[in-house]
Amino acid sequence: MEILSQLSIIHLLWASMVFCQYEDYDFEDEYDAPDHEHPYYFNPNIHPGIPHFPFPLQCARECFCPPAFPLSMYCDHRKLKTIPNIPGHVQQLYLQNNNIEAVPLGPFTNATFIREINLSHNKIKSHMIDHSVFAKLSNLVQLHLQHNELEEFPFPLPSSLERLLLGFNKISQLAGNALEGLPNITMLDLCNNLLDDSVLKEKPFSNLKNLMQLNLCNNKLQTLPPDLPSSLMYLSLENNSISHIPENYFNRLSKIIALRMSHNNLQNIPRNTFNLPNLLELNLGHNKLKQVFYIPRSLQHLYIEDNDIETVNVTLMCPSIDPMNTNQLTYIRVDQNKLTIPISTYIFFCFPHIRAIYYGEQNLNASKSTQLRIPVFRRFLTPEEYEEAEDNLQTYDHETEEDHEAEDNYFHPYF
């Protein structure tokens, strides 16, 4: 029996040693970071729609091609001055945040399957882009060229292109045929450039029949772009000098969902300007409006802060009430106007879904501002929601004017 007991003890000690060995084992100790210079192998069955390529797949020496994403090549944030040669299998190429000044034909010779190129945050100038370098990429769908030094719209481009981002450049010209041959373009970002009304005379956007989002914020426009395609759903015109909206301008743009025209010089809005059946967001803050206007039934968020509005005429906003087809407005921002009293309670009959009206501070004159007694109106909230709303309001009130200005000026190209 003593021998069996001793064997049992030895067995238990051995088992505990084995357990401790695995318990203390650190699987990261034997993990080696991948060598970026070595080729990678992958199972082509993972991407059944991708053509078979010879093995091993190559990667540019300056870049990183992760095994998990064998069709992508990451060359960003590497202080590159030139574009490396792109292997034929690459579909996504990331070259942002470098010091690249030119886009020559050579590196793209074998890039026949490339679908996305990100060249944002570089130093590329228009004359340093070889002619047809992009046009030859027949599978290109998305092209990022924002935050460069382009003076002109890149041309020509492939007909396959769907998304083109050109914000934060120095583009002041759009050649008459610059946008020709782009039947599939759905999103065009031209914010933060030097475009003025002379660029719009030839109606450059009229033939983009599938265009859904057009961003023209932070330019030098004084009038609205003419003859926009009826397919448009998102239109950004903030930070221009537009002073007038022609009557019936939006009649053919019935698909508009979001319209942003803050930081312009608008003074009067024709009564039924925004009679749009799908409009959800309307931003007219930081203009010179003196009165409100008709609100479509679909609208949910209305921003009219920092204008010259003294009273809010609810009847203009809502000329009739239809219990079977109620207005969907849920939020209004009216701070930095010239209101002396809250909006009439009649607004809650016209807009039964309103959950918040933000009054904030009102500018009664150039040297004096006042806080209305009812800074925020909340309704239909549970106690928990109300407490959260109050916390958010306190946070908002503690933010500086610079914070709000930075938020207003910030533009997200994807809405």
N, C-alpha and C positions, 0 to 999 in steps of 0.2 A: 504493500500500500504506500509505503514511504517513497518507493521508487516512482510510482504513478503520480504521487503528489509533486515530486520534484520535476517530473516531465511536464506536468500541467503548468507549473510555475514557469519553466523554461519556454513553453509554448506561448504563454501569455506575454512574457517579456519580448519574445520575437515578434509577435503580432503588434505589440505597441510600438516597437521600433519601426516596423513597416508603415504603420499608420502615420506616425510622426514624420516619417520621411516624405510622404505625399502631402501631409498637412503643411509642411514648411516649404514645399516646392513652389518656386516662383516661375510661372510659365513665361514671364516676360524676359527672364534672364537669358534664354536661348533665342530670343527674337532678334533678328538682325534687320536693320532698316534696309529696304531694297536699294540696290545699286542702280542709280538712274541711268547709267551708261550701258547697262546690259539689256539685251532684247528680252521681250516678254512673250510667253506662249499663252494661248487661251483656247478654250473649246469653242469652235465656231458654232456649235449647236445652241449655244446660249443666245445667239442672235440669229435666228433662222432666216430673217429677211436680208441679212448682210451677205454680200458676195464673199466667197472663200478666197483668202489671201494665202500666199506662200508663207511658210514658217521659217524662221521666227519673225515676228513683227518688229520692225525697227522703230527707234525713237531718236529724235534729234538729241545730240549730246548735251545741249544747253537746257533741255526740257525734262519733264517728268511724265511718264505714261503709266498710270497706275494699272496693275493687273485687273482690278475690279472694273475698270472702265477702259477697255482696250482700244476703243475707237476715239478716245480723247487724248489731247496732248496739251499739257500745262506748261506754259513758258512765261507766266505772269510774274511780276515783282522780281525780276532778275537783272535789271539794269542793262537789258539788251539794247544795242543800237541798230541792229539789223535783224531781219526775219530769217530764222534758220530754215533749211530745206524741210519740206513737209512730206512725210511718207504718204504713199498712195492710199493707205487704209484709213487715214484720220478723217473723222467726221466733225469733231468739235475742236476748235483751235483757240486757245486762250493766251493772248499776248498783251493783256492790259497792264497798265502801270509799269511801263518801261521807258526807254529813251529813243524809241524808233522814230526815224524821220522820213523814211521812204517806204513805198510798197512796190517793189519791182516784180516783174513777171517770173523771174527765175525760181524762187522758192516754191511757187505754186504749180510748177510744171506737172508734177505727178498727183496733185491734190484733186483728183477727179470726183471723189465722193464727198467732199467737204460740204457740210450743211450749216455750220455756224462758225463765225469768226468774230472774236472780240479784240479790237485794237484800240479800245478806249484808253484815255489817260496816257497819251504819247505825245509826240511833237510833229505829227504828220502835216504837211502842207499840200495843197491841192496839186501843184505842179510836180510834186514828188511821187504821185501815184501813176504808175505806168498805165497807158491807155489800154482798156479792155482787160486789165488784170482781174477784175471782179466779174466782168461779163462772161468770161470763159468758164466760170465755175457754175455749171448748169444745174447743180443740185443745191446751191446756196439758198438758204431760207432766212437766215438772220444775220445781220451785219451791224456791229457796234463800232461807231467811229466818234462817239461823243468825247468831249474834253481833248480836242486836238487843236490844230491851227489851220483848219480848212477855210479857204476864202470862197470856194465855189462848191456847188452841189456835185458830188462824184458822179461821173457819167462816162461810159454807159454802165448799166447794171444788168444782171441776169433777170430774165422774166420769171424765174422761180422764186424771187425774193418776196418774203411776206412781212418782215419786220426790219425797219431801217431806223437807227438811232443816230442822229447827227447833232444833238444838243451840245451847248457850250463850245461853239466854234466861232468863226468870224465870217460866216457865210452871208454875203450880201447880194448874191446873184442866183437866179434860177434860169438857166437857159431854156428857151422855148420848148425844146424837145427833151429836157432833162428827165422828166417823169414819164416819157413815152415808153411803151413796152414793159410796163409793170402791172400786168392784169391781176396779179395775186397779192399785191401789197395790201395789208390790213392795218398796219400801224406805222405811222411816220412821225418822228419826233424831231422838230426843228427849233425847240426852245433855246433861249439864250444865244441868239445869233444877231445879225445886223439887218434883218429883212425889213423893208419898208413897202409902202403901197405900190411903188413902181414895179415891184416883183410880181404883184398880183394882177396886173393888167391883162396878162395873157391867160388868165384863169388856169394856172398850172395844175390844180387838183381836180378839175372837172371830169377827167377821163379815168380816174381811179375808182372804178365801179365797185370794188370790194373793200374800200377803205373804211375802217370802223373807228379808228382813233387818230386824231390829228392834233398835234401839240405845237402851238405857235406862241407860247408864252415868252415874255421877256425879249421882245423884238421892238421894232419902231413903227408898228402899224398904227394908222390913224382911222382906217376904215375896216369894215369886216371883209374877209376874203370872199370874192364873188363866186357863184356857181359851184358850191361845194356838192359832193356826190350825196345822193339820197341814202346811201348805205351808212352814213356816219352815225356813230353812237356816242362817242366821247369827243368833246371839243374843248381845248384849253387855249384861252386867249388872255391870260392874266398878264399884268405888267406891260401893257402897251399904252397907246394914247387914243384909244377909240372913244369917240364922243357921241356917236349916234348909231341907233339900230334902225335900219329902214323897215317900214311897215311891211308885213308879210315876209320878212326875210327868212324866217324859220318854217314857213309853210311846207316846203318840200323836204324838210329834215325831220320827218315824223318819228324817226327811230332814235332820236337823241335821248340818252339816258342821263348823262352828266354834262353840264355846261358851266364853265368857269370863266368869269369875266371880271374878277376882282382887280383892283389897282388899275383902273382906267379913268376916263373923264366923262362917264355917262351922267346925264342930267335928267332926261325924261325917257320913259319907257312907254311906247305905244300900248294901248290898253290890252290887247289880246296877243301881244308879242310872243308870250310863252304858252300859248294854247297848244301844248304838245302832249300827246296821249301817253308817252312812255317816260317822260322826264321825272327823275327821282331826286336829283341833286342840282341846285341852282345857287351859284356863288356870285353875288354882285357886291360884295363888301369893298370898302375903300374906293368909292366913287363919289359922285356929287348929287345923288338922287334926293329929291325933295318929297316924293310921295311913293306909295306902294303901287302895285299893279295886280293884274289878274293872276291867280295861282291855279295851275291845272290840277285836276283831281288826283293825278298820279304822284304829284310832288311830295317828298317826305322830308327833305332837309332844305331849309332856306337860310342863306347867309346874306344879310344886308347891313352888317355892322359898318361903322365909320362912314356914314353918309350925312345928309343934311335933313333928315326926316324929323318933322316936329310932331306930327300926329300920324297914327296908323289907321287909315280908313278901311275898316274890315269889309265894308260893302264893295269896295273896289276889288279887294282880294277874292271875295266870295259873293257874287251878285245874286246867287240863288242856292237853296238847300234842297238836296235830293236824298231823302232817307234811304233810298234803295241803291244809291251810288255815292257813298260818302267820300269826302276829301280825305286823303291819306297823310296829310302833313303831321309830322310828329315833333319837329324841332325847329325853332326860330332863334336866330341870333340877331339882336338889335342894339347891342352896346355901341357906345361912341357915336350916338346920334344926338338929337336935340329934344328928346322926349321929356316931358315934365310929369306925366302920369302914366300908369300902366295901360296897356292895350285894353280896350273894352272887352268885358266878359262875353260879349256876343261872339267873339272869336271861337269860343268853345262849342257853340252850336254849329258854326260853319265847319270847324275843324275838330271833330270829336276825338280824334286820335292824338291830339297834342299831348306830349309828355313833358316838354320843357320849353320855356321861353327864357332866354338869357338876356337880361337888361344891362347888367354891369354898370359902368359909369356912363353918364350922358354929358355931352359937351354943350352946355347952354350958351357959352360964348367963348371967345378966344382965350380968356384968362381964367375961366371958371368951369369946373366940372362938378357933377353931383351924382350921388348914388341914390337910385330909386328905393323906396321903402320895400318893394318886393323884388329883390335882385333876381330871383329864379322862381318860376312857378312849376310845381311838380304835381302830377296827378296820376291816378291809376297805378300807384306803386305800392308794393308791399313794404312793411316797416324796414325790412332788410335792404330793399332797393332804395328806399328813401334815405337811409343812413349812408349808404354807399354814394348816392348822388350828392349829399351834403359834403361828404369828404372830398369828392371830386371838385365841388365848387370851391371849397377852401383852398385846395391845391391850385386851382385856376386863379383865384384872387391873389395868391402869393407870387404868381409868376410875374416877371417884369415885362414892360412894354417891348423890350428888345426880344424877349422870348417869343412874344406873339408875332412880332414883325418877321423874325427868322422863320417861324412856322408858316406864315403867309407866303413868304418868298420861296420857301422850299417847294420844289416840284418833283413829284414822283411820276415818272413817265408811264407807269402802268395804271394810274388812277387807283 
